């Protein structure tokens, strides 16, 4: 039996939250007995939320590429791939997931959709030949890859947390991608401008003009100008 690993606690960030339909608790939770089926369903809900509604399906390879997820499956006498296949079949048989097959690059590709209005419409479009599969080349989404913690980054690179700063950071975490915050703090460190207002100026510039449209040097110079103009103003408390 695997030792129980202590849980460090839930984040208060809205970005880390995943909505779970109420039907899951009302109709499914009490009936699902297989732990792997339960994991597959919850993982699918999490994955589709992270990926976005533009790509409303999940593939077997998406599960398989996530090492942490595959290692967490209960295999018994089977291997992780077999355990995954069985769990997916059970979720489809139960009607939680919908299965459709498309042909691309000379091979059959299995796609899984949530049994929702969007998922049902997608499967119907595939069956009628009105939907063309396009491979998603984005970086794989993994449960083992944790976004940087803004509070830890602040303490490591800028200074000690105060209740007011914690509120400001919580608002920033809900407004900007965690990777942006990490990069903006790194720029502040490199420019020897270890102040949150400087970091915030970079983030606002990226949000207004597009992160990929300006060079790092221009971002840091603009942030320095904004910080210099406002250095005497107190940190604004979020509404």
Rosetta silent file (secondary structure, phi, psi, omega in degrees, C-alpha in Angstrom):
SEQUENCE: XXXXXXXXXXXXXXXXXXXXXXXXXXXXXXXXXXXXXXXXXXXXXXXXXXXXXXXXXXXXXXXXXXXXXXXXXXXXXXXXXXXXXXXXXXXXXXXXXXXXXXXXXXXXXXXXXXXXXXXXXXXXXXXXXXXXXXXXXXXXXXXXXXXXXXXXXXXXXXXXXXXXXXXXXXXXXXXXXXXXXXXXXXXXXXXXXXXXXXXXXXXXXXXXXXXXXXXXXXXXXXXXXXXXXXXXXXXXXXX
SCORE:     score description
SCORE:     0.000 S_00000001
   1 L     0.000  132.469 -178.253    0.000    0.000    0.000 S_00000001
   2 L   -72.393  138.547  179.803    1.327    3.400   -1.017 S_00000001
   3 L   -66.676  144.217  179.882    2.086    5.826    1.824 S_00000001
   4 L   -77.523  127.240  178.530   -0.298    8.778    2.121 S_00000001
   5 L   -91.918  128.517 -178.629    1.326   12.041    1.106 S_00000001
   6 L   -63.947  135.941 -179.416    0.314   15.042    3.212 S_00000001
   7 L   -88.036  135.132 -175.401   -1.666   17.661    1.280 S_00000001
   8 L   -83.906  -11.389  177.511   -0.350   21.235    1.469 S_00000001
   9 L   114.375  158.638 -179.803   -3.766   22.899    1.063 S_00000001
  10 L   -82.519  150.539  176.830   -5.925   24.523   -1.615 S_00000001
  11 L   -84.883  151.007  177.140   -5.031   27.782   -3.326 S_00000001
  12 L   -89.618   -0.466 -177.949   -7.302   30.820   -3.027 S_00000001
  13 L   -73.089  136.577  176.682   -6.600   31.800   -6.633 S_00000001
  14 H   -66.302  -29.836 -178.478   -9.539   31.749   -9.028 S_00000001
  15 H   -66.648  -24.107 -178.030   -7.174   30.568  -11.761 S_00000001
  16 H   -89.819   -2.759 -177.667   -6.507   27.331   -9.898 S_00000001
  17 L   -89.265  144.620  178.494  -10.210   26.495   -9.547 S_00000001
  18 L  -125.430  120.497  179.501  -12.004   24.077  -11.870 S_00000001
  19 L   -70.129  133.801  176.557  -15.820   24.100  -12.079 S_00000001
  20 L  -115.137  123.683 -178.962  -17.408   20.675  -11.604 S_00000001
  21 L   -56.493  142.769 -178.055  -21.015   20.291  -12.846 S_00000001
  22 H   -61.883  -27.466  178.840  -23.518   19.712  -10.051 S_00000001
  23 H   -60.531  -27.162  178.916  -24.719   16.547  -11.853 S_00000001
  24 H   -61.151  -43.742 -178.585  -21.392   14.949  -10.965 S_00000001
  25 H   -78.859  -34.564 -174.685  -22.235   15.116   -7.262 S_00000001
  26 H   -79.223  -33.349 -171.831  -25.970   14.511   -7.640 S_00000001
  27 H  -121.554  -25.234 -170.464  -25.928   11.567  -10.056 S_00000001
  28 H  -105.987  -42.135 -170.078  -22.421   10.179  -10.551 S_00000001
  29 L   -55.081  -42.812 -177.641  -20.312   10.343   -7.394 S_00000001
  30 L   -73.415  -21.966 -175.061  -22.320    7.743   -5.464 S_00000001
  31 L   -93.560  -26.806 -176.545  -22.485    5.331   -8.419 S_00000001
  32 L   -77.001  118.055 -178.335  -18.877    5.303   -9.626 S_00000001
  33 L  -103.119  -27.634 -177.575  -17.033    2.489   -7.884 S_00000001
  34 L   -83.139  122.264 -176.103  -13.901    2.202  -10.019 S_00000001
  35 H   -64.883  -33.493  179.946  -11.239    4.648   -8.865 S_00000001
  36 H   -69.490  -37.538  175.998   -9.629    4.852  -12.311 S_00000001
  37 H   -62.742  -42.413  178.341  -12.924    5.794  -13.945 S_00000001
  38 H   -61.429  -42.987  179.591  -13.362    8.514  -11.328 S_00000001
  39 H   -64.433  -40.874 -179.913   -9.836    9.800  -11.990 S_00000001
  40 H   -62.942  -43.096 -179.019  -10.397    9.827  -15.760 S_00000001
  41 H   -65.864  -47.200 -179.783  -13.612   11.839  -15.431 S_00000001
  42 H   -65.520  -39.300  178.868  -12.125   14.389  -13.031 S_00000001
  43 H   -63.537  -40.125  179.221   -8.969   14.671  -15.110 S_00000001
  44 H   -62.981  -44.038  177.121  -11.044   15.306  -18.235 S_00000001
  45 H   -58.884  -45.145  179.793  -12.966   18.099  -16.503 S_00000001
  46 H   -65.822  -44.961 -176.816   -9.682   19.661  -15.364 S_00000001
  47 H   -62.252  -48.277 -177.856   -7.954   19.190  -18.722 S_00000001
  48 H   -66.202  -32.336  176.419  -10.734   20.731  -20.809 S_00000001
  49 H   -66.713  -42.809  179.655  -10.939   23.684  -18.433 S_00000001
  50 H   -68.874  -39.075 -177.363   -7.199   24.294  -18.751 S_00000001
  51 H   -75.548  -33.894 -179.740   -7.171   23.817  -22.508 S_00000001
  52 L   100.837  158.325 -175.106  -10.235   25.962  -23.153 S_00000001
  53 L   -71.103  -11.140  177.818  -13.473   25.408  -25.070 S_00000001
  54 L   -64.009  -31.290  178.128  -11.738   25.931  -28.430 S_00000001
  55 L  -119.098   82.880 -170.823  -10.494   22.342  -28.087 S_00000001
  56 L   -83.349   21.674 -178.920  -13.446   20.565  -26.414 S_00000001
  57 E  -130.453  165.643  174.955  -11.973   17.071  -26.625 S_00000001
  58 E  -131.723  144.828  179.959   -9.240   14.991  -25.020 S_00000001
  59 E  -108.939  162.722  177.576   -7.183   12.226  -26.634 S_00000001
  60 H   -58.877  -38.144 -179.020   -5.651    9.096  -25.177 S_00000001
  61 H   -63.924  -27.455  177.972   -2.207   10.608  -25.772 S_00000001
  62 H   -65.267  -39.354  174.802   -3.136   13.553  -23.527 S_00000001
  63 H   -67.113  -47.204 -173.250   -3.570   11.138  -20.641 S_00000001
  64 H   -65.563  -30.712 -179.042   -0.495    9.121  -21.550 S_00000001
  65 L   -75.712  -15.345  179.600    1.797   12.153  -21.780 S_00000001
  66 L   -90.421   99.053 -175.007    0.973   13.152  -18.217 S_00000001
  67 H   -60.359  -43.436 -177.858    3.417   11.057  -16.214 S_00000001
  68 H   -62.157  -40.749  179.416    1.938   12.012  -12.832 S_00000001
  69 H   -65.902  -48.056 -177.392   -1.565   10.992  -13.891 S_00000001
  70 H   -62.922  -36.746  178.550   -0.487    7.670  -15.382 S_00000001
  71 H   -68.707  -22.128 -178.619    1.548    6.810  -12.294 S_00000001
  72 H   -85.927   -7.857  178.581   -1.529    7.454  -10.155 S_00000001
  73 L   -71.127  144.118  177.062   -3.693    4.849  -11.904 S_00000001
  74 L   -90.120  113.204 -170.691   -4.422    1.647   -9.979 S_00000001
  75 L   -98.777  -33.353 -176.239   -3.251   -1.120  -12.297 S_00000001
  76 L    62.841 -122.867  179.866   -3.400   -4.406  -10.378 S_00000001
  77 L   -87.095   -5.224 -178.947   -2.385   -7.127  -12.846 S_00000001
  78 L   -97.763 -177.601  174.630   -2.626   -4.793  -15.857 S_00000001
  79 L  -106.486  168.858 -176.898   -0.400   -1.939  -17.035 S_00000001
  80 H   -57.172  -38.023 -179.603   -1.273    1.794  -16.954 S_00000001
  81 H   -64.493  -41.083  177.996   -2.316    1.850  -20.626 S_00000001
  82 H   -67.448  -40.382  178.380   -4.743   -1.027  -20.100 S_00000001
  83 H   -63.324  -39.774  178.261   -6.112    0.559  -16.935 S_00000001
  84 H   -64.822  -45.836 -179.268   -6.635    3.836  -18.817 S_00000001
  85 H   -59.652  -43.449  179.353   -8.386    2.101  -21.722 S_00000001
  86 H   -65.162  -42.883 -179.054  -10.775    0.298  -19.362 S_00000001
  87 H   -63.789  -40.341  178.182  -11.543    3.482  -17.406 S_00000001
  88 H   -64.611  -42.135  179.343  -12.293    5.386  -20.619 S_00000001
  89 H   -61.366  -40.585  179.605  -14.587    2.573  -21.827 S_00000001
  90 H   -66.997  -40.483  179.478  -16.482    2.649  -18.533 S_00000001
  91 H   -66.008  -34.497  176.981  -16.875    6.444  -18.651 S_00000001
  92 H   -71.364  -44.592  179.044  -18.234    6.174  -22.208 S_00000001
  93 H   -61.498  -35.417  179.560  -20.587    3.320  -21.286 S_00000001
  94 H   -73.413  -19.746 -179.849  -21.864    5.350  -18.339 S_00000001
  95 L    92.398    9.754  177.999  -22.535    8.265  -20.685 S_00000001
  96 L   -77.744  -41.000  178.052  -20.188   10.731  -19.006 S_00000001
  97 E  -112.604  151.337  175.485  -17.855   10.870  -21.991 S_00000001
  98 E  -112.365  140.958 -176.658  -18.670   10.664  -25.692 S_00000001
  99 E  -114.506  134.520  176.054  -16.380    8.850  -28.108 S_00000001
 100 E  -141.964  151.864 -179.323  -15.809    9.727  -31.739 S_00000001
 101 E  -121.322  133.108  176.665  -13.213    8.659  -34.276 S_00000001
 102 E  -122.009  159.683  178.427  -11.707   10.833  -36.985 S_00000001
 103 E  -112.359  126.917  179.722   -9.230   10.008  -39.711 S_00000001
 104 E  -149.681  137.812  179.428   -6.142   12.176  -40.142 S_00000001
 105 L    53.806   36.753  175.352   -2.757   11.567  -41.752 S_00000001
 106 L    77.276   14.189 -179.951   -3.809    8.085  -42.754 S_00000001
 107 E  -140.793  158.896  179.039   -4.728    6.883  -39.274 S_00000001
 108 E   -87.011  132.874 -178.844   -7.738    6.678  -36.970 S_00000001
 109 E  -122.237  125.776  179.692   -7.721    9.045  -34.001 S_00000001
 110 E   -89.059  129.906  177.902  -10.015    8.570  -31.000 S_00000001
 111 E  -119.511  143.912  179.080  -11.456   11.713  -29.447 S_00000001
 112 E  -122.628  130.017 -179.326  -13.357   11.971  -26.166 S_00000001
 113 E  -119.481  152.732  169.685  -15.859   14.729  -25.386 S_00000001
 114 E   -68.752  145.966  176.452  -17.864   15.548  -22.285 S_00000001
 115 L   -78.208   74.469  178.556  -21.522   14.603  -22.625 S_00000001
 116 L  -127.063  175.883  178.952  -22.581   18.244  -22.771 S_00000001
 117 H   -58.171  -42.624  179.703  -24.382   20.326  -25.392 S_00000001
 118 H   -65.938  -44.113  179.851  -21.024   21.308  -26.875 S_00000001
 119 H   -64.458  -43.026  179.496  -19.731   17.738  -26.832 S_00000001
 120 H   -64.265  -38.751  178.584  -22.893   16.298  -28.383 S_00000001
 121 H   -65.639  -39.073  179.655  -22.823   18.922  -31.131 S_00000001
 122 H   -65.170  -44.573  179.603  -19.174   18.148  -31.880 S_00000001
 123 H   -64.361  -40.880  178.504  -19.791   14.397  -32.132 S_00000001
 124 H   -62.820  -40.456  179.147  -22.796   14.955  -34.373 S_00000001
 125 H   -65.185  -37.964  177.530  -20.730   17.204  -36.639 S_00000001
 126 H   -64.347  -44.831 -178.284  -18.016   14.525  -36.865 S_00000001
 127 H   -64.549  -29.200 -179.683  -20.554   11.847  -37.750 S_00000001
 128 L   -93.768    3.031  178.427  -21.994   14.064  -40.486 S_00000001
 129 L    72.756   23.130 -177.597  -18.579   14.962  -41.877 S_00000001
 130 L  -103.480    8.816 -176.232  -18.954   18.636  -40.978 S_00000001
 131 L  -133.525  126.230 -178.481  -15.998   18.836  -38.558 S_00000001
 132 L  -106.618  127.723  179.506  -12.327   18.612  -39.500 S_00000001
 133 L   -73.581  134.286  174.002   -9.772   17.485  -36.957 S_00000001
 134 L  -126.976  121.707 -178.421   -6.727   19.708  -36.481 S_00000001
 135 L   -61.687  137.923  178.159   -3.884   18.424  -34.355 S_00000001
 136 L   -93.313  118.544 -176.494   -3.114   20.611  -31.361 S_00000001
 137 L   -99.130   11.877 -179.227    0.608   21.341  -31.177 S_00000001
 138 L   -68.386  162.033  178.623    0.455   23.278  -27.898 S_00000001
 139 L   -60.136  134.768 -179.608    2.621   22.268  -24.946 S_00000001
 140 L   -56.056  146.429  177.104    1.103   19.269  -23.158 S_00000001
 141 L   -95.373  128.932 -176.844   -0.928   20.019  -20.049 S_00000001
 142 L  -132.441  140.534  177.097    0.238   18.071  -17.019 S_00000001
 143 L   -71.036  -22.143 -179.860   -1.022   17.884  -13.459 S_00000001
 144 L   -77.525  -15.030 -179.214    2.581   17.531  -12.335 S_00000001
 145 L   -92.545  106.001 -177.592    3.529   20.934  -13.755 S_00000001
 146 L   -93.916  134.191  176.179    2.654   23.504  -11.122 S_00000001
 147 L   -66.576  154.144 -179.710    2.511   27.211  -11.990 S_00000001
 148 L   -62.520  143.128 -179.911    4.846   29.462  -10.012 S_00000001
 149 L   -86.746  119.002 -173.833    3.471   30.664   -6.688 S_00000001
 150 H   -64.949  -33.687 -179.250    3.260   34.461   -6.734 S_00000001
 151 H   -69.038  -41.977  178.298    3.571   34.776   -2.950 S_00000001
 152 H   -65.671  -41.566  179.006    6.737   32.680   -2.849 S_00000001
 153 H   -61.543  -41.401 -179.714    8.214   34.602   -5.793 S_00000001
 154 H   -62.891  -47.134 -178.528    7.495   37.909   -4.065 S_00000001
 155 H   -65.501  -35.527 -177.872    9.134   36.850   -0.819 S_00000001
 156 H   -72.181  -35.310 -169.323   12.152   35.400   -2.604 S_00000001
 157 H  -116.338  -17.941 -175.307   12.843   38.348   -4.881 S_00000001
 158 L  -118.780  -55.334 -178.866   11.130   41.478   -3.547 S_00000001
 159 L   170.942 -179.227 -178.795   10.434   41.410    0.172 S_00000001
 160 L   -68.021  150.024  178.826    8.324   40.132    3.076 S_00000001
 161 L   -79.196  144.237  169.834    4.579   39.800    2.655 S_00000001
 162 L  -123.536  162.287  178.687    2.123   42.082    4.410 S_00000001
 163 H   -55.384  -38.925 -179.505   -1.669   41.662    4.471 S_00000001
 164 H   -67.671  -44.712  178.920   -2.057   44.549    2.001 S_00000001
 165 H   -63.648  -38.440  178.729    0.569   43.170   -0.384 S_00000001
 166 H   -60.143  -39.076  177.433   -1.031   39.719   -0.150 S_00000001
 167 H   -66.153  -40.717  178.653   -4.338   41.215   -1.332 S_00000001
 168 H   -64.027  -42.156 -180.000   -2.597   42.963   -4.233 S_00000001
 169 H   -67.132  -37.371  178.284   -0.841   39.741   -5.225 S_00000001
 170 H   -63.159  -39.487  177.837   -4.104   37.779   -5.043 S_00000001
 171 H   -66.075  -41.707  178.941   -5.686   40.267   -7.450 S_00000001
 172 H   -63.944  -38.817 -179.562   -2.679   39.994   -9.797 S_00000001
 173 H   -64.086  -31.098  178.244   -2.859   36.192   -9.694 S_00000001
 174 H   -84.328  -10.464 -175.137   -6.484   36.384  -10.840 S_00000001
 175 H  -104.568  -37.839 -173.540   -5.654   38.891  -13.596 S_00000001
 176 L  -119.046  150.479  174.580   -2.418   37.695  -15.211 S_00000001
 177 L   -61.240  142.641 -178.024   -1.041   34.272  -16.207 S_00000001
 178 H   -58.851  -31.479  179.481    1.399   32.958  -13.571 S_00000001
 179 H   -66.864  -34.313  176.837    4.154   32.708  -16.198 S_00000001
 180 H   -63.275  -45.680 -178.239    3.812   36.454  -16.889 S_00000001
 181 H   -61.402  -44.130  179.854    4.180   37.267  -13.192 S_00000001
 182 H   -60.655  -45.368 -178.724    7.257   35.075  -12.906 S_00000001
 183 H   -68.002  -39.551 -179.739    8.891   36.677  -15.956 S_00000001
 184 H   -64.837  -39.135  177.134    8.002   40.232  -14.872 S_00000001
 185 H   -65.214  -38.361  178.215    9.548   39.629  -11.435 S_00000001
 186 H   -63.118  -40.038  177.043   12.666   38.275  -13.113 S_00000001
 187 H   -62.542  -42.930  179.300   12.907   41.444  -15.224 S_00000001
 188 H   -61.151  -40.173  178.701   12.556   43.548  -12.074 S_00000001
 189 H   -64.337  -45.237 -179.647   15.373   41.592  -10.425 S_00000001
 190 H   -63.517  -31.226 -179.683   17.629   42.011  -13.456 S_00000001
 191 L   -90.801    3.795 -178.396   16.928   45.784  -13.505 S_00000001
 192 L    55.884   41.123  178.583   17.513   46.006   -9.751 S_00000001
 193 L  -121.531   67.618 -173.848   13.986   47.364   -9.334 S_00000001
 194 L   -80.474   74.589 -179.187   12.712   45.072   -6.615 S_00000001
 195 L  -146.181  137.800 -176.840    9.335   46.707   -6.167 S_00000001
 196 H   -63.606  -33.397 -179.356    5.870   45.393   -6.926 S_00000001
 197 H   -62.317  -34.855  177.126    4.812   48.606   -8.656 S_00000001
 198 H   -65.985  -44.950  178.305    7.582   48.070  -11.199 S_00000001
 199 H   -61.842  -43.727 -178.222    6.440   44.483  -11.787 S_00000001
 200 H   -63.672  -35.224  178.455    2.823   45.600  -12.092 S_00000001
 201 H   -63.967  -39.162  177.066    3.757   48.217  -14.702 S_00000001
 202 H   -64.358  -45.460 -178.946    5.284   45.494  -16.879 S_00000001
 203 H   -62.341  -42.386  179.155    2.216   43.291  -16.499 S_00000001
 204 H   -63.866  -39.180  179.043   -0.156   46.127  -17.385 S_00000001
 205 H   -63.847  -43.210  178.731    1.911   46.944  -20.475 S_00000001
 206 H   -63.057  -40.482 -178.664    1.795   43.324  -21.633 S_00000001
 207 H   -68.231  -37.743 -177.319   -1.956   43.162  -21.091 S_00000001
 208 H   -77.158  -39.661 -171.804   -2.620   46.431  -22.952 S_00000001
 209 H  -113.168   -5.049 -178.935   -0.251   46.014  -25.894 S_00000001
 210 L    94.604  127.025 -175.052    0.365   42.285  -26.084 S_00000001
 211 H   -64.792  -36.886 -176.516    3.246   40.466  -24.475 S_00000001
 212 H   -82.815   -1.371 -174.702    4.789   39.353  -27.740 S_00000001
 213 H   -92.380  -13.898 -177.080    4.685   42.785  -29.355 S_00000001
 214 L  -124.980  148.290  177.641    7.337   44.505  -27.237 S_00000001
 215 L   -80.205  156.582 -178.202   10.906   43.604  -26.393 S_00000001
 216 H   -57.085  -40.354  179.964   11.932   43.016  -22.818 S_00000001
 217 H   -61.132  -43.097  178.640   14.120   46.119  -22.801 S_00000001
 218 H   -65.631  -39.755  177.731   11.251   48.331  -23.887 S_00000001
 219 H   -60.536  -45.910 -176.681    9.005   46.772  -21.272 S_00000001
 220 H   -69.368  -35.428  177.852   11.482   47.394  -18.488 S_00000001
 221 H   -67.049  -41.502  178.339   12.151   50.985  -19.577 S_00000001
 222 H   -66.260  -39.645  177.428    8.436   51.759  -19.692 S_00000001
 223 H   -62.578  -40.502  179.105    7.966   50.135  -16.304 S_00000001
 224 H   -62.933  -39.823  178.820   10.793   52.242  -14.895 S_00000001
 225 H   -64.308  -46.585 -179.326    9.140   55.414  -16.214 S_00000001
 226 H   -64.229  -40.574  179.956    5.768   54.506  -14.707 S_00000001
 227 H   -65.412  -40.185 -179.550    7.345   53.527  -11.419 S_00000001
 228 H   -63.457  -35.511 -179.116    9.349   56.772  -11.267 S_00000001
 229 H   -72.721  -26.970 -171.810    6.179   58.816  -11.799 S_00000001
 230 H  -117.576   13.300 -170.791    4.244   57.011   -9.091 S_00000001
 231 L   -62.915  -23.167 -178.994    6.872   56.033   -6.525 S_00000001
 232 L   -86.356  -11.627 -177.954    5.384   58.284   -3.852 S_00000001
 233 L   -79.536  140.621  177.439    1.880   56.863   -4.210 S_00000001
 234 L   -69.551  157.685  176.171    0.873   54.122   -1.743 S_00000001
 235 L   -63.504  129.450 -177.245    0.057   50.672   -3.079 S_00000001
 236 L   -72.712  130.925  176.173   -3.585   50.686   -4.096 S_00000001
 237 L   -80.450  127.718 -179.020   -5.790   48.388   -2.101 S_00000001
 238 L   -62.313  149.054  179.855   -7.928   46.273   -4.417 S_00000001
 239 L   -73.585    0.000    0.000  -11.667   46.824   -4.398 S_00000001
